[in-house]
Amino acid sequence: MLFNAIIGQDRTKSLLLQLASSERVPHALLFLGPTGSGNLALAVAFAQLLQCERPDTDGACGVCNACHKAAAFAHPDIHFSFPTVGTNAVSTNFHKEWRAFLSDNPYGDVNTWLQRLGADNKQGNITKDECNAIIKKLSLMAFEGRYKILVMWMPEYLGKEGNRLLKLIEEPPEQTIFLLAAENQEAILNTILSRCQLVKTDLLSDEELTEGLMQKRQIDTSRARQIAFLASGDFGAALALADNPETDDAHLLLDWLRKCWRGNAVELVRWTEQFAQLGRENQKQFLQYGLHFLREMMALIATGNTALRLRPEELTTAQNMAKVLDFEKITQLAAIFNDNIYYVERNANPKILFLDTSIVMHKIFKS
């Protein structure tokens, strides 16, 4: 992957080019920024630049043997680590799926990735076995590259297993570099954070998303601008909207809100039984979308401005709900959604959890 294939992030690209040309690359870099901002894409492109045989002022050459292998995500000295599904799973078991994922959309979110692996009710993690495999791989000599590089996506999924990598990150073998791409700093072990140089990426602007959509999906300017506005700086979401304008999360949330408003017990039981079959990662994704909807509704109530990052049907629902909900009630709903993400991560029974939530939401609506 080349830098010119990554939209925006000019400041970060300039920093990375300076680091590569100085040949004083820190042994551990943490790319940190919002979902869809290009953290993973930047880490992959930087790994290719470091291995490139003829780099120039704009980045990797793209034509040398090392670049060809890196572009196919098959360079023997660029290793990948990412969340997987299963107690003893390791990344090398999913190389085929990973290469397809990167090729399709390097801006994709972790839920989309885990669903490719058939996560269902299982949650993603970076396992103990994966950490041991990383230690073993990086202890070997480089095969043909200038460096041994580990690109780790979503180190948030390491949990306490990350402690196994502390010594390796702090005192890596010669010419070994860690490139971590993350979205939530608070979910990463402080001991890992302290061993990495932070590279913060910027939230992509609507203009950058528009230009990127026109390049990647060859759609007209008007539609690209509309999608960019809805995507809120997330290029992965923008690409998904371009490919599939109506998302299930949007329809599912509006249906749930209407059922909670009516408070029909039979409808709520049926809804929760169907929702429980989605799997935990999809449930968390749905709740995250719900928080986005509530934030936009707060903006509507505060300003009266209808230029929200919502589709027409969502905007109509938000306007109707704004007539009967105030800031306090929306804050209560947001707190419930946040709590439910926590409970889902800890394997709460989804039927009980979301039926209880539905009843509580009905009471908030009607209070």
C-alpha positions in Angstrom: 0.0 0.0 0.0 1.3 3.4 -1.0 0.8 6.7 0.8 -0.9 8.3 -2.2 -3.6 5.6 -1.9 -4.5 6.9 1.6 -6.9 9.8 1.7 -6.0 12.9 3.8 -3.6 12.6 6.8 -1.0 14.8 5.1 0.5 15.8 8.5 1.0 12.2 9.5 2.4 11.1 6.2 4.9 14.0 6.3 6.0 12.8 9.8 6.4 9.2 8.6 8.4 10.2 5.6 10.8 12.2 7.8 11.2 9.3 10.2 12.0 6.9 7.3 14.4 9.2 5.6 16.3 9.9 8.9 16.8 6.2 9.4 16.0 6.7 13.1 12.7 5.0 13.2 11.4 4.4 16.8 11.1 0.7 17.6 7.4 1.0 18.5 4.9 3.4 17.0 1.2 3.6 18.0 -1.1 5.0 15.3 -4.1 6.3 17.3 -7.2 7.9 15.8 -11.0 7.5 15.2 -12.5 4.5 13.4 -12.1 4.9 9.7 -9.4 7.6 9.8 -6.8 5.3 8.3 -4.7 4.1 11.2 -4.3 0.6 9.8 -3.8 1.8 6.2 -1.0 4.2 7.4 0.7 1.4 9.4 0.6 -0.9 6.4 1.9 1.8 4.0 4.7 2.7 6.5 5.7 -0.9 6.8 6.0 -1.1 3.0 8.0 2.1 2.9 10.5 0.7 5.5 11.1 -2.4 3.4 11.2 -0.6 0.0 14.4 -1.1 -1.9 14.2 2.3 -3.7 12.2 4.8 -1.6 11.8 8.4 -2.7 10.5 11.6 -1.2 6.9 10.6 -1.7 7.2 7.1 -0.1 7.7 3.6 -1.4 8.5 3.2 -5.0 5.8 0.6 -5.6 7.7 -1.3 -8.3 10.6 -3.1 -6.5 10.4 -6.7 -5.4 9.8 -5.8 -1.7 7.0 -3.4 -2.7 5.3 -6.1 -4.8 5.3 -8.5 -1.9 4.2 -5.9 0.6 1.4 -4.7 -1.7 0.1 -8.3 -1.7 0.5 -8.5 2.1 2.9 -11.4 1.6 6.3 -9.9 2.5 8.1 -12.5 4.7 9.3 -9.8 7.1 6.1 -7.9 7.6 4.0 -9.8 10.1 0.4 -9.1 11.0 -1.5 -9.5 14.2 -5.2 -8.8 14.7 -8.3 -9.9 16.7 -9.5 -13.4 16.0 -12.2 -15.7 17.3 -11.4 -18.7 19.4 -9.6 -19.4 22.7 -6.4 -20.6 21.0 -6.6 -18.8 17.7 -3.6 -17.2 16.1 -3.4 -14.7 13.2 -1.6 -17.0 10.9 -4.7 -19.2 10.7 -6.6 -16.3 9.0 -4.1 -14.9 6.5 -6.3 -15.6 3.5 -9.3 -13.7 5.1 -7.0 -10.9 6.3 -5.5 -10.3 2.9 -9.0 -10.2 1.4 -10.1 -7.8 4.1 -7.2 -5.4 3.5 -7.6 -5.6 -0.2 -11.4 -4.8 0.0 -11.3 -2.0 2.6 -8.3 -1.2 4.8 -10.6 1.4 6.5 -13.0 -1.3 7.7 -14.0 -1.6 11.4 -13.3 -4.4 13.7 -16.9 -5.6 13.8 -16.9 -6.1 10.0 -13.7 -8.0 10.3 -14.9 -10.3 13.0 -18.1 -11.1 11.1 -16.0 -12.3 8.3 -14.6 -14.9 10.7 -18.1 -15.9 11.7 -17.9 -14.4 15.2 -21.7 -14.8 15.9 -21.9 -14.9 19.8 -18.1 -15.1 20.2 -16.1 -12.0 20.9 -12.8 -11.1 19.3 -9.5 -11.2 21.2 -5.7 -11.4 20.7 -4.9 -14.6 22.5 -2.1 -15.9 24.7 -1.1 -18.2 21.9 -0.9 -15.3 19.5 1.4 -13.4 21.8 3.7 -16.4 22.1 3.7 -16.8 18.3 4.7 -13.1 18.0 7.6 -13.6 20.3 8.8 -16.6 18.4 8.5 -14.9 15.0 10.3 -11.8 16.0 13.1 -13.7 17.6 14.2 -15.1 14.2 16.4 -13.3 11.7 14.9 -11.3 8.9 14.5 -13.3 5.7 15.2 -10.6 3.2 14.0 -7.2 4.4 15.8 -4.4 6.2 13.6 -4.8 9.2 11.4 -7.3 10.9 8.0 -5.5 11.3 4.9 -6.4 13.3 1.8 -4.6 12.3 -0.8 -5.1 15.1 -4.3 -3.9 14.5 -6.5 -3.1 17.5 -4.1 -3.8 20.4 -7.2 -3.0 22.6 -8.1 -6.7 22.2 -4.9 -7.8 23.9 -6.2 -7.2 27.4 -3.9 -8.5 30.1 -2.2 -10.9 27.6 -0.4 -7.8 26.4 1.9 -8.1 29.4 3.6 -11.0 27.6 4.9 -8.6 25.0 6.2 -5.9 27.3 9.8 -7.1 27.4 9.9 -7.7 23.6 8.5 -4.2 22.9 10.9 -2.5 25.4 14.0 -4.4 24.3 13.3 -5.7 20.8 15.8 -7.6 18.7 17.9 -5.6 16.3 16.1 -4.0 13.4 12.7 -5.0 14.8 9.8 -2.5 14.6 6.3 -2.6 16.1 3.5 -0.7 14.3 0.3 -0.7 16.4 -3.0 0.7 14.9 -5.5 1.6 17.6 -8.8 3.5 18.1 -9.3 3.6 21.9 -6.4 4.6 24.0 -8.1 3.9 27.3 -8.5 0.2 26.4 -4.7 -0.3 25.9 -2.5 -1.3 28.7 -0.6 1.7 30.1 2.6 -0.4 30.2 2.3 -0.8 26.4 1.4 2.9 25.8 4.5 4.0 27.7 6.7 1.9 25.4 5.4 3.4 22.1 5.8 6.7 20.4 2.3 8.1 19.7 1.3 9.1 16.2 -2.2 10.6 16.3 -4.2 10.7 13.2 -6.8 13.3 12.4 -10.5 13.0 11.9 -11.1 13.1 8.1 -13.0 16.1 6.8 -16.1 15.9 4.7 -14.1 17.3 1.8 -11.5 14.5 2.1 -14.2 11.9 2.3 -15.9 13.3 -0.7 -12.7 13.2 -2.8 -11.9 9.7 -1.6 -15.4 8.4 -2.5 -15.1 9.9 -6.0 -11.8 8.2 -6.4 -12.6 4.8 -4.9 -16.2 4.4 -6.0 -16.5 6.7 -9.1 -19.7 8.3 -7.8 -20.9 11.9 -8.6 -19.9 14.8 -6.4 -23.4 15.4 -5.1 -23.9 11.9 -3.8 -20.3 11.7 -2.5 -20.9 14.9 -0.4 -24.1 13.5 1.0 -22.5 10.2 2.0 -19.4 12.1 3.5 -21.7 14.2 5.7 -23.4 11.1 7.0 -20.2 9.2 7.6 -18.8 11.7 10.2 -15.2 11.3 9.3 -15.2 7.5 9.0 -14.1 6.5 5.5 -14.9 2.8 6.1 -18.5 3.8 6.9 -18.5 6.1 3.9 -17.5 3.2 1.6 -20.1 1.0 3.2 -22.8 3.6 2.6 -21.7 4.0 -1.0 -22.0 0.3 -1.5 -25.2 -0.1 0.6 -27.0 3.2 1.3 -29.4 1.7 3.9 -27.7 0.0 6.9 -29.5 -2.6 9.0 -28.5 -0.8 12.2 -30.5 2.3 11.2 -33.7 0.3 10.4 -33.2 -1.9 13.5 -32.8 1.1 15.8 -35.8 3.0 14.5 -38.0 -0.2 14.7 -36.8 -0.7 18.3 -37.5 2.9 19.4 -41.0 2.7 18.0 -41.7 -0.6 19.8 -40.3 0.8 23.0 -42.6 3.9 22.6 -45.7 1.7 22.2 -44.7 -0.6 25.0 -46.5 -3.7 23.6 -45.1 -6.6 25.6 -45.5 -9.2 22.9 -43.7 -7.0 20.3 -40.8 -6.3 22.7 -40.4 -10.0 23.5 -40.3 -10.9 19.8 -37.9 -8.1 19.0 -35.4 -9.1 21.8 -35.6 -12.8 20.7 -34.7 -11.9 17.1 -32.0 -9.4 18.3 -30.4 -11.9 20.5 -29.5 -14.0 17.5 -27.3 -11.3 15.9 -24.2 -12.1 18.0 -22.3 -10.0 20.5 -20.1 -8.1 18.1 -23.2 -7.0 16.1 -25.0 -6.1 19.3 -22.1 -3.8 20.3 -22.0 -2.2 16.9 -25.8 -1.6 17.1 -25.4 0.1 20.5 -22.6 2.3 19.1 -24.8 3.4 16.3 -27.6 4.1 18.9 -25.2 6.4 20.7 -24.5 8.2 17.4 -28.3 8.7 16.9 -28.8 10.1 20.4 -25.9 12.5 20.0 -27.4 13.9 16.8 -30.8 14.2 18.5 -29.2 16.2 21.3 -27.7 18.6 18.6 -31.2 18.9 17.1 -32.8 19.8 20.5 -29.9 22.2 21.4 -29.7 24.1 18.1 -32.9 23.4 16.2 -30.6 22.8 13.1 -31.8 19.9 11.0 -28.5 19.6 9.2 -27.7 16.5 11.1 -25.6 13.4 10.2 -28.8 11.4 9.8 -30.7 10.0 6.8 -34.2 11.4 6.0 -36.1 8.6 7.8 -33.8 8.9 10.8 -34.1 12.7 10.9 -37.9 12.4 10.8 -37.8 10.0 13.8 -35.4 12.3 15.7 -37.7 15.3 15.1 -40.7 13.4 16.4 -38.8 12.1 19.4 -37.4 15.6 20.2 -41.0 16.7 20.8 -41.3 14.4 23.8 -37.8 13.9 25.0 -35.6 16.4 26.8 -31.8 16.4 27.5 -32.3 14.5 30.8 -34.2 11.7 29.1 -31.7 11.4 26.2 -28.8 11.4 28.7 -30.5 8.5 30.5 -30.9 6.6 27.3 -27.2 7.2 26.4 -26.2 5.9 29.8 -28.2 2.7 29.3 -26.6 2.1 25.9 -23.2 2.6 27.3 -23.9 0.2 30.2 -25.3 -2.4 27.8 -22.0 -2.3 25.7 -20.2 -3.2 29.0 -22.7 -6.0 29.8 -22.6 -7.5 26.3 -18.8 -7.6 26.5 -19.1 -9.6 29.7 -21.5 -12.1 28.2 -24.8 -11.0 29.7 -27.8 -12.9 28.5 -29.0 -10.8 25.6 -32.7 -11.7 25.8 -32.9 -10.7 29.5 -30.6 -7.6 29.0 -32.5 -6.1 26.0 -36.0 -7.0 27.2 -35.2 -5.2 30.5 -33.7 -2.3 28.6 -36.8 -2.1 26.4 -39.0 -1.9 29.4 -36.8 0.8 31.0 -36.8 2.8 27.8 -40.6 2.7 27.6 -40.8 4.1 31.1 -38.4 6.9 30.2 -40.4 7.7 27.1 -43.7 7.9 29.0 -42.5 9.5 32.2 
